[in-house]
Amino acid sequence: MSNMVYMVTSGSYSDYGVNAIFSTREKAEEFIALFPNGECNGVTEMEIDPQCVEFRKAGRLKIYVQMLRDGTVEGLKVTDPSSRYEAFGSHHIWRRATAPANVGRDVPDCLCAYVWATDETHAVKIVNEIRTRMIAIGEWA
């Protein structure tokens, strides 16, 4: 049994919401295909029964990383490990290029990830591995 679920979300900030949660990425992508006007943000992979408690006990930090498709780190921040928001770690592609505020501007999409790491260098390594996998499987074309 997989320890991952695939969450489809829409909106942002106060309009953010979870549309559905699936057992496979394929099912989540089939759901998104039902909304061709880009009404969904995409698929967020989430771990079931995450190891965040063990990570905190081991002294790991929860770090937020923004990374461009070419591997450039655009943002990096150690976050509050006790906050409920993204307490377990997750990642998604922020589709900035198609946002109404960015139309006509050269704003690239960005991988946003919360990871548990020993330090900032370790966090960048983890997110770079996520980025590489997403590109390899065609999730970030």
N, C-alpha and C positions, 0 to 999 in steps of 0.2 A: 504494500500500500504506500502510495506517495505521501510525503509529508508536506506537499505544497497544494495551495488552492490558487485560483486565478480570478481576480476581482476586476470587474468592469465598472468604471466610475464615469461620472459626468460632472460638469460645472467646476467652479472654483470658489474658494473662500466660503461665504455664507450660502452659496448655491451648490456647493460640493455635495455629492451623494454617491452612494454605492448602488449601482443598478442591479447587479447580480454577481453571484460567486459560483465558479465552476470547478469541477474536478480536473479538467484538462485545459490546456491553452487553446486547443483546437475548438472546443465547445465555446469558449469565451470569444474567439475570433468569429465563429459562426454567428453568435449573438450580435457582435458589433456590425457585421455585414448587413444586418437587418435595418441599420440606421445609416444609410449612405451619405447623409448630409453632415457627417462629422460630429454628431451629437454626443458621442462617447469620447472620453479622454484616451482610452486605450486599455490595455491589460496590465494590471499590477500583480506581480507574483508575490504571494504571501506564504510564509512558513506556518504550518500548524504546530502548535506546542513549541514555539521558538525557544531558543536557549538564552534569552535575554537575562534571566535570573542568574544562570551560571556565568554568563559573560560579566555581569556586574560584580559577582563574587570574585571573579578572577581579575578584576581591576580594569576591564576593557572600557573604552569610551564609546559613546554613541556619537558618530560623526556624520555630518551632512556634507555630501560632495556633489557639485555640479560639474559635469564633464561633457565636452563637445565630442562629436563623432570621431574627430581625429585624435582624441586622447588629451587634448588641452584641458587643464583644470581651470574652470571659470570661477568656482567658489568652493570654499572649504571652511567648515565651522564645527567646533566641538559643541554639542548640544546638551541640554539638560536630560540626563538619563531617566529622570523620574517623570517626565512629561508623558501623558497618555498618547499624544500625537506621535505616530510612528515609533512607538516604544519598542516594537519588535524588529524593526528594520524592514525596508522595502525599497523598491526602485520603480521608476517609470520614465518615459520620455516626455518631456515638456515640449509640446508641439508649438513652439513660439512663432515659427515662420508663418503659420496660418492664422494667428490671432489677429482680430480686427485692428488692434492698436499697432501691429507691426506690418500691415500690408504696405508694400512698396519700400520697405526697409530691408536691409540685408541682416536679418537676425536669425542665426542658425538654431535648430532644435537642440535640446540639451537633455542629457541623462541626469536625472535627479535621484540621489540614493542616500538613504540612511543606513549606515552599517555600524557594526560593533567591531572595533579595532583597537590594537594596542597603542597606536599613535597615528598622527596624520599621514605619515608615509605609508603605513600599513593600510589605512583607509583608501588611499589613492590606488594602491595595488589591487585591493578587493574590487573597487568600482571599475578599474580598468579591465579586470577579468570579466565582469558582468558585461561591459561594453563590447568586448571582443566576442563573447558568446552571442550577444544580441545581433551583432553584425553577421556572424557566421551562420546563424539560423535564419537570417533574413528578416528579423524582427525590427531592425533599424536599417532600412534600405537607403 
